[in-house]
Amino acid sequence: MLDVAAAILALSLQGPIRTTEHVYRPPTRQQVADGWDDLSGSQRERALHNYQRYLQLPDDKRRDIDQRYEKWKKLPGSDKDRYRKKHDEYRGMGLVGDD
């Protein structure tokens, strides 16, 4: 009986049990693009130019771009990395326009 009392006393001296460590937390929202402040000057210019061109497109073209972007966001990270690498290679060869 003394052992049980000693065990209860030892547990009570440890303080409350932290239950939050085992609580499910949904993953935080994944960032799909760099923030404006993270871009270099030339990247900002290019991003702004691309956005202005996007705004001038007809509705059906913008909708198509939006749908492709939503599809892109659902890709696994490894596929995104592979596509980014290919895109960078093409850009380096002059096959993808920077305008």
N, C-alpha and C positions, 0 to 999 in steps of 0.2 A: 504494500500500500504506500509505503514511503517512496518507492521508486516512481509511482504514478504521480504523486504530489510533486516530486522534484522535477519530473518531465513537464508538468503543467506550469510550474513556476518558471522553468527555463524558457518555455515557449512564450509565456506572457511577457517576459523581459525583452524579447526580441522585437516587440512592437507589432503594429498591424501587418497583416499579410498583403503584399502588393498584388492585387488582382488585375491591374491594368496591363501588366506585361503579357497576359494571355488573352486579352480581349482582341477580337478581330478588328483590324483597322483597314478600311479600303485603301488601295494604293493611291498615292497622290497623283494629280493630273500630270501626265507626261508632257514635257515641253517638246513640241514638234519643230520649233524654229528658234533661232537665236533671237534674243531681245534686241530692240533697236539700239540700246546703249552698248550692246556687245559687238555691234558691227563696226567695221572700219569705215572711213569716209567714202571710199569707192564702193563698198558693199551697200552703204546707205543710198548712194546715188542710184545704183543699179536697182535696188529694191523699190525706191520711189518711182523710178522710170517704169519698171514692170507693173507696178500698181496703177499708175496713170494709164498705161496701155490697156490694162485689164478693164478699167472703168469705161474706156471708149469702145470696148467690144460690144457687139449685139448681144441681147439677152441669151439667145440660145448658145452662143460660144462661151459666155461666162458660166452658164449652167453646166456645160460640158466640163469646163475647167474645175468647177466646184465639185462635180461628181468624181472626177479623176483624183482630186485632192482627198476627198473623203475615203476613196478606195486606198490611196497611198497611206493614209493614217492608220488603216487597219492591217497593213502588212507587218509581218514579224520584223524585228530589228535587224536580223541578219540579212533579209532581203533588201531592206532600206539601205543598209551599209553597202551592199553589193551594187545597187543602182546608183548610189552617190559616187562610188568609186568609178564606175563606168562613165557617168556624166562628167566627172572631173577629167578623166582621160580624154573624152571627146572634146571637151572645152580646150584642153591643152593642145589638141591637134587642129583646132579651128573648126571643128565640125558642129559645134553648138554655138550659136550667136550670143554675144554678150550685150547686144544692143537693146 
